[in-house]
Amino acid sequence: MSFFRLAGLSLLAAALLAVPAAFGADGYHVIHTYPHSTHAFVQGLVFSHGHLYESDGLYGHSMLREDDLATGQTIKSYRLPAQYFAEGLTAWGNTLVQLTWKADIGFVYDRKTFRILRTFLYNYQGWGLTQNGKSLIESDGSDKLRFLNPKTFGVERILRVTYRGKPVTQLNELEYIHGKIYSNVWMTNYIVIISPRTGDVLHWINLKGILPAGAVSNSNAVLNGIAWQPATRQLFVTGKLWPSMFQIRVIPGPPGK
Protein backbone atom coordinates (compact mmCIF):
# COMPACT_ATOMS: atom_id res chain seq x y z
CA MET A 1 0.00 0.00 0.00
CA SER A 2 0.94 3.63 0.11
CA PHE A 3 3.52 5.09 2.45
CA PHE A 4 1.24 7.84 3.80
CA ARG A 5 -0.04 6.06 6.91
CA LEU A 6 2.94 5.57 9.15
CA ALA A 7 1.51 6.45 12.57
CA GLY A 8 1.93 3.58 14.95
CA LEU A 9 3.48 1.41 12.24
CA SER A 10 6.45 0.27 14.30
CA LEU A 11 4.19 -1.06 17.04
CA LEU A 12 1.95 -2.73 14.49
CA ALA A 13 4.84 -4.43 12.71
CA ALA A 14 6.32 -5.61 16.00
CA ALA A 15 3.01 -7.15 17.00
CA LEU A 16 2.64 -8.92 13.67
CA LEU A 17 6.16 -10.29 13.74
CA ALA A 18 5.65 -11.67 17.22
CA VAL A 19 2.72 -13.82 16.17
CA PRO A 20 4.39 -16.29 13.77
CA ALA A 21 7.63 -16.19 15.73
CA ALA A 22 5.82 -17.71 18.67
CA PHE A 23 4.42 -20.62 16.66
CA GLY A 24 6.89 -21.18 13.84
CA ALA A 25 6.67 -20.11 10.22
CA ASP A 26 7.46 -21.58 6.81
CA GLY A 27 10.75 -20.65 5.18
CA TYR A 28 11.85 -20.45 1.56
CA HIS A 29 14.48 -21.49 -0.93
CA VAL A 30 15.39 -19.18 -3.83
CA ILE A 31 15.40 -21.16 -7.08
CA HIS A 32 16.23 -18.30 -9.42
CA THR A 33 16.70 -14.52 -9.28
CA TYR A 34 15.48 -12.24 -12.08
CA PRO A 35 16.07 -8.52 -12.66
CA HIS A 36 13.30 -6.07 -11.74
CA SER A 37 12.90 -2.34 -12.25
CA THR A 38 13.98 -0.25 -9.26
CA HIS A 39 11.51 2.42 -10.42
CA ALA A 40 8.51 0.11 -10.04
CA PHE A 41 6.42 0.67 -6.90
CA VAL A 42 4.79 -2.76 -7.10
CA GLN A 43 1.13 -2.97 -6.10
CA GLY A 44 -0.05 -5.90 -8.18
CA LEU A 45 1.62 -8.84 -9.91
CA VAL A 46 0.01 -11.58 -11.99
CA PHE A 47 0.70 -14.12 -14.73
CA SER A 48 -1.94 -14.58 -17.42
CA HIS A 49 -1.67 -16.69 -20.59
CA GLY A 50 2.07 -17.03 -19.94
CA HIS A 51 2.64 -13.26 -19.71
CA LEU A 52 3.73 -11.31 -16.62
CA TYR A 53 1.78 -8.16 -15.75
CA GLU A 54 2.46 -5.58 -13.05
CA SER A 55 0.57 -2.67 -11.51
CA ASP A 56 2.81 0.10 -10.17
CA GLY A 57 1.68 2.85 -7.80
CA LEU A 58 2.49 6.42 -6.73
CA TYR A 59 0.74 9.54 -7.95
CA GLY A 60 2.14 10.66 -11.28
CA HIS A 61 3.98 7.35 -11.76
CA SER A 62 1.18 4.76 -11.75
CA MET A 63 1.05 2.35 -14.64
CA LEU A 64 0.08 -1.04 -15.98
CA ARG A 65 2.99 -2.99 -17.49
CA GLU A 66 3.78 -6.22 -19.24
CA ASP A 67 7.30 -7.30 -18.35
CA ASP A 68 9.79 -9.75 -19.75
CA LEU A 69 10.61 -12.03 -16.82
CA ALA A 70 14.09 -12.94 -18.01
CA THR A 71 15.34 -9.39 -18.54
CA GLY A 72 13.04 -7.27 -16.37
CA GLN A 73 12.42 -5.03 -19.38
CA THR A 74 9.01 -3.53 -20.10
CA ILE A 75 7.30 -4.97 -23.18
CA LYS A 76 4.39 -2.54 -23.14
CA SER A 77 2.82 -0.14 -20.66
CA TYR A 78 -0.05 2.23 -20.00
CA ARG A 79 0.51 5.22 -17.72
CA LEU A 80 -2.49 6.24 -15.63
CA PRO A 81 -3.51 9.90 -15.29
CA ALA A 82 -1.64 11.63 -12.46
CA GLN A 83 -4.66 11.74 -10.12
CA TYR A 84 -4.68 7.94 -9.79
CA PHE A 85 -2.56 5.81 -7.44
CA ALA A 86 -2.64 2.33 -8.99
CA GLU A 87 -3.07 -0.68 -6.72
CA GLY A 88 -4.02 -4.36 -7.03
CA LEU A 89 -4.17 -6.24 -10.31
CA THR A 90 -5.64 -9.53 -11.48
CA ALA A 91 -6.56 -11.27 -14.72
CA TRP A 92 -10.11 -12.21 -15.65
CA GLY A 93 -10.51 -14.02 -18.96
CA ASN A 94 -8.92 -11.86 -21.62
CA THR A 95 -8.98 -8.77 -19.42
CA LEU A 96 -6.88 -7.27 -16.65
CA VAL A 97 -8.61 -5.62 -13.68
CA GLN A 98 -6.79 -2.89 -11.76
CA LEU A 99 -7.72 -1.05 -8.56
CA THR A 100 -6.79 2.44 -7.42
CA TRP A 101 -6.11 3.47 -3.83
CA LYS A 102 -8.44 6.32 -2.85
CA ALA A 103 -10.07 7.34 -6.12
CA ASP A 104 -12.89 4.76 -5.74
CA ILE A 105 -12.46 3.66 -9.34
CA GLY A 106 -11.16 0.54 -11.03
CA PHE A 107 -10.18 -0.15 -14.63
CA VAL A 108 -10.80 -3.13 -16.89
CA TYR A 109 -8.29 -3.45 -19.74
CA ASP A 110 -8.03 -5.59 -22.81
CA ARG A 111 -5.13 -7.85 -21.89
CA LYS A 112 -3.43 -7.69 -25.28
CA THR A 113 -3.76 -3.99 -26.10
CA PHE A 114 -4.18 -2.35 -22.64
CA ARG A 115 -7.19 -0.52 -24.06
CA ILE A 116 -9.60 0.46 -21.27
CA LEU A 117 -12.84 -1.45 -21.82
CA ARG A 118 -14.76 -0.11 -18.84
CA THR A 119 -14.45 1.39 -15.38
CA PHE A 120 -16.23 0.53 -12.14
CA LEU A 121 -16.80 2.34 -8.86
CA TYR A 122 -16.49 1.29 -5.20
CA ASN A 123 -16.56 3.04 -1.82
CA TYR A 124 -13.57 1.53 -0.02
CA GLN A 125 -9.81 1.70 -0.42
CA GLY A 126 -8.28 -0.50 -3.08
CA TRP A 127 -5.18 -2.47 -2.06
CA GLY A 128 -4.69 -6.04 -3.36
CA LEU A 129 -6.69 -8.02 -5.93
CA THR A 130 -6.90 -11.64 -7.07
CA GLN A 131 -9.59 -14.08 -8.23
CA ASN A 132 -10.66 -17.66 -7.62
CA GLY A 133 -12.40 -18.39 -10.92
CA LYS A 134 -15.78 -17.32 -9.54
CA SER A 135 -15.20 -14.03 -7.74
CA LEU A 136 -12.67 -11.24 -7.58
CA ILE A 137 -11.07 -10.96 -4.14
CA GLU A 138 -9.99 -7.54 -2.83
CA SER A 139 -8.10 -6.30 0.23
CA ASP A 140 -8.32 -2.81 1.73
CA GLY A 141 -5.51 -2.90 4.31
CA SER A 142 -7.74 -4.09 7.14
CA ASP A 143 -8.53 -7.66 8.20
CA LYS A 144 -11.32 -7.81 5.58
CA LEU A 145 -11.31 -9.46 2.18
CA ARG A 146 -14.18 -8.64 -0.17
CA PHE A 147 -15.45 -11.14 -2.73
CA LEU A 148 -16.73 -9.22 -5.75
CA ASN A 149 -18.99 -10.19 -8.62
CA PRO A 150 -16.73 -10.04 -11.71
CA LYS A 151 -19.55 -8.66 -13.88
CA THR A 152 -21.13 -6.08 -11.59
CA PHE A 153 -18.23 -5.60 -9.12
CA GLY A 154 -20.77 -5.68 -6.31
CA VAL A 155 -19.70 -7.16 -2.96
CA GLU A 156 -20.89 -10.76 -2.63
CA ARG A 157 -19.44 -11.43 0.82
CA ILE A 158 -16.85 -10.18 3.29
CA LEU A 159 -14.31 -12.51 4.87
CA ARG A 160 -12.60 -11.60 8.16
CA VAL A 161 -9.02 -12.87 8.40
CA THR A 162 -7.82 -14.10 11.79
CA TYR A 163 -4.97 -16.02 13.35
CA ARG A 164 -5.86 -17.94 16.50
CA GLY A 165 -8.94 -15.78 16.90
CA LYS A 166 -7.17 -12.43 16.50
CA PRO A 167 -7.59 -10.21 13.41
CA VAL A 168 -4.72 -10.03 10.92
CA THR A 169 -4.60 -6.57 9.35
CA GLN A 170 -2.52 -4.76 6.71
CA LEU A 171 -3.42 -7.41 4.13
CA ASN A 172 -2.02 -6.14 0.85
CA GLU A 173 -1.14 -7.78 -2.49
CA LEU A 174 -3.02 -11.04 -3.09
CA GLU A 175 -2.68 -14.25 -5.09
CA TYR A 176 -4.99 -17.28 -5.23
CA ILE A 177 -3.01 -20.54 -5.32
CA HIS A 178 -4.37 -24.10 -5.03
CA GLY A 179 -7.57 -23.02 -3.30
CA LYS A 180 -5.87 -20.70 -0.79
CA ILE A 181 -5.38 -16.93 -0.65
CA TYR A 182 -1.81 -15.69 -0.28
CA SER A 183 -1.38 -12.15 1.02
CA ASN A 184 1.55 -9.87 1.72
CA VAL A 185 1.33 -8.26 5.14
CA TRP A 186 2.30 -4.66 4.51
CA MET A 187 5.58 -3.44 6.02
CA THR A 188 6.61 -6.93 7.13
CA ASN A 189 8.58 -9.84 5.65
CA TYR A 190 5.58 -12.13 5.91
CA ILE A 191 3.12 -13.69 3.51
CA VAL A 192 0.04 -15.29 5.07
CA ILE A 193 -1.86 -18.20 3.55
CA ILE A 194 -5.59 -17.82 4.23
CA SER A 195 -8.52 -20.22 4.07
CA PRO A 196 -11.10 -18.63 1.73
CA ARG A 197 -13.84 -20.46 3.60
CA THR A 198 -13.10 -19.57 7.21
CA GLY A 199 -10.64 -16.67 6.99
CA ASP A 200 -8.19 -18.54 9.22
CA VAL A 201 -4.48 -17.96 8.56
CA LEU A 202 -3.20 -21.47 7.88
CA HIS A 203 0.50 -20.63 7.46
CA TRP A 204 2.94 -17.76 7.71
CA ILE A 205 5.85 -17.61 5.25
CA ASN A 206 8.86 -15.70 6.55
CA LEU A 207 10.82 -14.14 3.68
CA LYS A 208 13.30 -12.31 5.87
CA GLY A 209 16.67 -11.95 4.17
CA ILE A 210 15.47 -12.70 0.65
CA LEU A 211 16.75 -9.30 -0.49
CA PRO A 212 20.43 -8.74 0.33
CA ALA A 213 21.17 -6.11 2.97
CA GLY A 214 21.74 -2.70 1.41
CA ALA A 215 19.99 -3.59 -1.85
CA VAL A 216 17.40 -0.85 -1.21
CA SER A 217 17.64 2.32 0.86
CA ASN A 218 14.03 3.56 0.68
CA SER A 219 12.05 2.61 3.80
CA ASN A 220 8.98 2.09 1.61
CA ALA A 221 10.75 -0.52 -0.53
CA VAL A 222 9.00 -3.42 1.21
CA LEU A 223 7.98 -6.90 0.18
CA ASN A 224 4.90 -6.68 -2.05
CA GLY A 225 4.16 -8.88 -5.02
CA ILE A 226 3.13 -12.54 -5.34
CA ALA A 227 2.64 -14.25 -8.70
CA TRP A 228 1.85 -17.87 -9.47
CA GLN A 229 2.62 -19.25 -12.93
CA PRO A 230 0.15 -22.15 -13.28
CA ALA A 231 1.66 -23.52 -16.50
CA THR A 232 5.00 -24.15 -14.81
CA ARG A 233 3.76 -24.31 -11.21
CA GLN A 234 6.26 -21.65 -10.18
CA LEU A 235 5.93 -19.07 -7.38
CA PHE A 236 7.46 -15.59 -7.69
CA VAL A 237 7.80 -12.73 -5.19
CA THR A 238 9.18 -9.21 -5.32
CA GLY A 239 8.81 -5.85 -3.62
CA LYS A 240 8.33 -2.14 -4.17
CA LEU A 241 11.39 -0.62 -5.89
CA TRP A 242 13.25 -3.92 -5.58
CA PRO A 243 16.04 -4.69 -8.06
CA SER A 244 15.10 -8.38 -8.15
CA MET A 245 12.23 -10.80 -8.53
CA PHE A 246 12.64 -14.24 -6.98
CA GLN A 247 11.32 -17.63 -7.94
CA ILE A 248 10.98 -19.48 -4.64
CA ARG A 249 9.98 -22.78 -3.13
CA VAL A 250 8.25 -22.68 0.25
CA ILE A 251 9.89 -24.84 2.92
CA PRO A 252 7.48 -26.05 5.62
CA GLY A 253 8.37 -24.80 9.08
CA PRO A 254 7.96 -26.45 12.47
CA PRO A 255 4.42 -27.30 13.52
CA GLY A 256 2.59 -24.68 15.58
CA LYS A 257 2.50 -25.03 19.33
N, C-alpha and C positions, 0 to 999 in steps of 0.2 A: 504494500500500500504506500501511500504518500508518506513524506517525512515531516508533515506539518503537525502531528499530534504526538509530541514527545513528553508531555507532562506525566510524570509517574512511571515512565517507561522502564527505568532501571529496576524499580520494585516489581513491576509486572514480569519482566524477563527473568528476574531471580526466582520468582515464585514458579514460573513455568518450568524452568530448568530443574528445580528441586523435585518436581513430580516424577519424571521418568528416572532420575538419578536414584530415587529411593527404591524403585522396583525393577530396574534394569531396562535397557533399551537395545534395539537392534543396531548393528553396525553396518559397515559397507566395505566393498572392495571396488576400487576404480579399475575398470576394464580398459578404458581408452579415454584420452583427453583430446578435445577438439577446440580450435580457436573460436572466440566469441567477441563481438564488438564491445569495447569498453565505453562506448557512447550509448549503449542500449540499456535503458532503465526498465528491466523486464517485469511485465505485469501478467503476461499470459504466454503460454508455450504449448504447442500442440502439433502432432503429426496428423496428416490427412492425405490419403491416397499416395503415400510414400513421400510427401513433401513436408518440410518443416516450416511452420508459421509462428510468428512472434508478435505480441502486442507490447509496445514500449510506451511508457508514460512520461510525465512532466508536461506542464503547460508550455506550448510553443515548440515542443519536441516530440509530441505523441505521434505514433505511426503504427501501421500494420505492415509487416514485412514477411517475405518468403526468403529463407536463408539457405545457403548451401552448407550442409553439415560439415563436410570435409574441410572446407576453407574458411568458414565463418563469414563469407562474403554475401552481400545482399543480392538476390536475384531480381526481385521487384519489390516496390514499396508504395504505400499511400500515406501521405502526411495529413493528419487531421488538422482542422482549423485550430488556431491558437487557444480558443476558449475551452477546448476539451482536453481533459487529462485521461488518456486511455488506460484501461484496466484489463480485466479478464478476457480470455479468448477461448472459443471452442469451435469445433467443426460440426456442422449438421447437414448431412447429405452433401450437396455440391456448394454449400455456402459456408461462410465463416461468420460467427456471431461475436461481437466485441462490445464490452461494457465501457462506460466512462464513470469516473469517480463521483463527482457531485452534480453533474449536469442533468441527471435523471433521464438520460437518453442512451439507447444502444443502437448499434449499426449492424445490418446484415449485408454481407458482401458476396458477390459472385466469387467463388474460390479461385477461378482461373484468371479473371481480369481485374479483381479488386473493385469492380464497379459496385456502388451502393445500390442495393435492390430495394431496401426499405429501412425505416427506423422504427423504434418502439420506445415507449416511455415507461418509467417506473418511479416510485417515490421512496427509494432507499439508496444507500450508497452502493456503488458497484465495486467489488474487489475481485474475487476469483470466479471462474466459470468453467464448467465441464458439462458432460452429458452422459446418460446411461442407456441411450438408445430409445428411451421413452420420454424423458423429461430433460430439460436443462437444469443444472444445479449451480446455484450462485451463493457466494459468501459476501458478507458485508463488514467483516472485521470483528463481529461479535461471536457468540457461540451458536448463532443460527445459520442454517443452510436452507435456502429456499429452493423448492422444486417448481420449475416453471413449465407451463405449456409451451411447446416449441412453435406453435402456430399463433397463439394469442399473446404469449408472454405473461399471462396471468399466473398468479401464485396458486399452485395446486396443494401444497402442504409445506409446513415449516418443521425442520428437524433440529432439535436442540442437541448439541454435542457435549458429552460429558466424559470424564475419566474418574472412575470410582465415585460417581455421584456428584462430582464437582464440575462446573462448567469450564470448558476449554475455549478461550476467546482468542482474538487476533488471527482467526482462520483467514488465510489469504489465497494464494494461487492453488488451483484444484486440478486433479486428474482422476478419472475413473478407471480402475484397473482390476480386472478379474472380480467384478462384483463388489469392490470396496472403493471408498473415496479417500484419496490421498490429498493431504493439505499441508502446505507450508504454514508454519506458525511464525507470524511476522516478528522480525527482530530477534529470532533465535536460530539455532542450528538444527532445529527439529522439524521433521515431517511426521504428521500423525496419520494413521490409517484408521478410517472410521467405518463403522457398520451403517449402511444406508437405511437399514430397517429400524435400529434402536437408537442410533446416534452415539453409541459407546465407542470410545477410542480403544481399538484392539491392540495396536502396537504404536510405539514411538521409534522412529529411526533417527539416530544421532549422527549428523554429518559434520561434526566438529573436526576441523583440520583438513577438510577436503580441498580448501583453497590455501595455498602456501602463505605463510605469514609474510606480510608486507606486499602482497599482490595487489591489494587495493588500499587506498588511504581515506576514502570517503566513508563516513560513518553510516551512510544510508545504503552502502553497497552490500546488502545482506542477501542471504539465500532466498531465492524466489524464482521458481520455474521448475515444473515437473512435466515431462513428456514421455509417453509410452508409445513405442513403435510396434503395433500389433503384428505386422508382417514378419518382423525379425525377433519379436518378443524381447525388445531391449528397453531399458529404463534410462532416461537422461535427466540430469539436474543442472541448474545453473543459478545465477544470481544477478541482481541489479548491478550493472556496470562491471561485471566480472569479465576477465580476459579469457575465460575458459568455460567450456561446457563438458560435463563428465558423463560417460556411460558407466553405470554402476551396477553391481549386484548386491542385494541386501543380504547381510549375514545375521541370522537369528541370534538374539541375545539371550541372556539367562532368563529363566522363567520368573514371572512376577512373584513377589512374596505375598 
